[in-house]
Amino acid sequence: MATIEECRGALVKLSDNLASADGEVRSAAALDRSVSCHIKDLDVTFTGRLEDGRIEVHDTQPGPPREKAQIRLAMTGDDLVAMVNGELNFAKAWASGRVKLEAGFRDLLQLRKML
């Protein structure tokens, strides 16, 4: 099972990947939105902001998200680490229910470019 530190590291790596992306992925990541990522098996939530193509984690709190972020993710720590390392396909994990992504309709259309 992935640790909180490994999950935070995966989010940092994801942020670096988004920042160095180009084309449609870069434009999709250019949103300015609040973000939460609930790690179900650790029952911890990372909250922050997607801004200028980077994810900035501002806080880590126990339990599910206290406030509704504009972009909400939920998954296990192992799935987060595997996705960021390229071992788990996000679209397949999302379609099978392993990963949950909730956002407004326009944001979902923009985010699908990153899939």
N, C-alpha and C positions, 0 to 999 in steps of 0.2 A: 504494500500500500504506500502510495506517495505521501510524503510529509508536507506540512504547510510550507516549509522552506523550498521544497522541490516545486510545489505549485506556484509559489511566488516567482521562482526562477523561470518557470515555464511562461508565466505571463510577461516577464521582462523579455524573454526570448521572442515571444509572439510580437511584442511591441517593436523590438528591433527588426524583426522580419517585415512588419508592416511599414516601418519607416524606410526600409531599403528597397521596398517593392516599387515597381513602375507600372505604367499603363493603367488598365482598368482596376487592378487591385489597389494601386495607390490612390486613385480617385475615389474608390469606395471607402477607403480608410480615412478620407479627408473630412468625414463627418465630425461635428462637435456635439457629442452626446454623453450623458451620464451612463455608466456601465456598472453592472454587478455580475459577479461570477460566484455562484454558490457551489462549493465542493461538498457534495452530498455525503460521502463516506466519512469526511472529517467534520462535517456539520460546521463549516466556517464559510464566510462570505468575504470576498475581496470586493471593495467598491472603489470607484475612481471615475476617470473620464477618458473618452476617446477624443483626442484633439490633435489637429495638425498631423494626422497619420500615426500617432503614437497612443499607446494606452498608458496612462499614468495611474498607478494604484495609490490611492490616498489613505485607505484604511482597511484593516482586517478585523472582522467582528465575529463572535460566535453565533451560530444559528443561521437561519435563513435571512435574506435581506430585510432590513427594517423599513426601508423606503423603496418605492418602486422606481428603479432606474429606467431610462429610456431604452436601453439595450440590456437584456437579462439573459445570462447563460446559467445552466445548471448541468453538472456532470460529476463523475467521480474524479479524484485526483489522478488516478492512473490513466484515465481517458484524456484528461487535459495534457498530461506529459506526453502521452503517445501521439496525440494530434500535433502538438508543437514539434515533436521530433520526426514527423512525417510517417509514423507507423500506423496511424488511424486516419482514415479519410473522413473529413468533417461531414460532407454531404451524406455519406452512408450512415454515419453514426447518428446524425440528425434524423434521417428518414426512419431509422430503426428505433428511435426513442432513447438511445443511450445518451444523447446530448440534447438538451432543450435550449432553444433560442426563441426569445420573445422580444418583439419590438413592434413599433408602428408599421403600418403597411408600406409607407414610402421608405423607411429605413430598411425593411426586409428586402425591398427591390434593389436598393443600393448595395446591401450586404451580400446579396446572392452573387454579385460579381467576384467576390472574394472566394467563393466556393469553387 
